[in-house]
Amino acid sequence: MGVKYIDILVALALNLIQCASSDHILSCNMTDIEPCKGIHQICNGTTLQCNCVEGFVFVEDDCETPSSDEPHYHGATASIVTIFALVLIVSGLVLVIRKYNLVDYVRQKINQRRNNDVMYEDVMIGNDDPPLSP
């Protein structure tokens, strides 16, 4: 019979729901030398889960010191700098193309490629040699 696509989709959906509902639950083994993978983490023997040491909080699966300031997001600055850099690059390209007339140069090269006529300027056709005598 085989596995059906609906079975795969249901399994993926259930795994996604489980991952979304778990809050930094990292299992640990008390018998290991380092039961928790991250730094500043300690294994709780009763729940067998990794918790942060006092004075640290979970931040994206790592224990870090809590900051007293609100988190600073530099998204606006990064987008402005990116847009400014792109404008500079595009304007520089336009200036170089206009200064050196690259559009006309490219058009000439394309027309030369399309024009398959062979120029016979260097080939002399005629009776310039004296006749051969035996």
C-alpha positions in Angstrom: 0.0 0.0 0.0 2.8 2.4 0.9 2.9 5.8 2.5 0.4 8.3 1.3 1.1 12.0 0.9 -1.6 12.8 3.5 0.3 10.7 6.1 3.5 12.6 5.5 1.7 16.0 5.7 0.0 15.0 9.0 3.3 13.8 10.5 5.0 17.1 9.5 2.1 19.1 10.9 2.2 17.3 14.2 6.0 17.8 14.5 5.6 21.5 13.7 3.0 21.8 16.4 5.2 20.0 18.9 8.2 22.2 18.1 6.1 25.4 18.3 4.6 24.5 21.6 7.8 23.5 23.4 9.6 26.4 25.2 13.3 25.7 25.2 12.9 22.2 26.6 16.3 20.6 26.3 16.6 17.1 27.7 19.7 16.2 29.7 21.4 13.0 31.0 22.7 13.2 34.6 25.2 10.5 33.9 27.1 12.4 31.2 30.1 14.6 32.0 28.4 17.6 30.3 24.7 16.9 30.5 23.7 20.2 28.8 25.1 21.3 25.5 25.1 25.1 26.1 27.2 27.2 28.5 25.6 28.6 31.7 23.1 25.7 31.7 22.5 23.2 34.5 20.6 19.9 34.4 17.6 19.7 36.7 17.6 16.1 38.1 13.9 15.9 38.7 12.6 17.0 35.3 15.7 16.0 33.3 15.7 19.3 31.5 18.4 21.9 31.0 17.8 25.2 32.8 19.8 28.4 32.9 22.0 29.2 35.9 20.7 32.0 38.1 21.3 35.4 36.5 20.9 34.0 33.0 17.8 33.7 30.7 17.0 31.7 27.6 17.6 33.7 24.4 17.2 31.6 21.2 18.2 28.3 22.9 21.2 29.9 24.7 21.6 31.2 28.2 22.6 34.9 28.2 22.7 37.6 30.7 19.5 39.6 30.7 20.0 43.1 29.3 18.5 46.1 31.2 17.9 47.9 28.0 15.2 47.0 25.5 16.6 45.1 22.5 17.8 47.4 19.7 16.7 46.4 16.3 18.9 47.8 13.5 16.5 46.8 10.7 15.7 50.3 9.6 19.4 51.4 9.6 20.4 48.3 7.6 17.7 48.9 5.0 18.5 52.5 4.6 22.2 51.7 4.1 21.4 49.0 1.6 19.2 51.3 -0.4 21.8 54.1 -0.3 24.5 51.7 -1.5 22.3 50.3 -4.3 21.5 53.9 -5.5 25.2 54.8 -5.5 26.1 51.7 -7.5 23.4 52.2 -10.0 24.2 55.9 -10.5 27.9 55.1 -10.9 27.1 52.5 -13.6 24.9 55.0 -15.4 27.6 57.7 -15.3 30.3 55.3 -16.7 27.9 54.0 -19.4 27.1 57.6 -20.5 30.7 58.9 -20.3 32.2 56.1 -22.5 29.1 55.7 -24.8 29.0 52.0 -24.0 25.5 51.7 -25.4 26.7 52.8 -28.9 29.8 50.7 -28.6 27.7 47.6 -27.8 25.3 48.3 -30.6 28.2 48.6 -33.1 29.6 45.3 -31.9 26.2 43.6 -32.2 25.8 45.0 -35.7 29.2 43.8 -36.7 28.4 40.3 -35.5 25.1 40.3 -37.4 26.7 41.5 -40.6 28.4 38.4 -42.0 29.7 40.2 -45.1 33.4 39.7 -45.6 35.4 42.8 -46.5 37.8 42.2 -49.3 39.9 45.4 -48.8 43.1 43.5 -48.3 42.5 41.0 -51.1 43.6 42.1 -54.6 41.6 40.6 -57.5 43.0 41.2 -61.0 45.8 40.6 -63.4 48.7 42.1 -61.5 51.1 39.2 -62.1 52.8 38.7 -65.4 51.7 35.7 -67.4 53.7 32.5 -66.9 56.0 31.7 -69.8 57.4 28.2 -70.4 
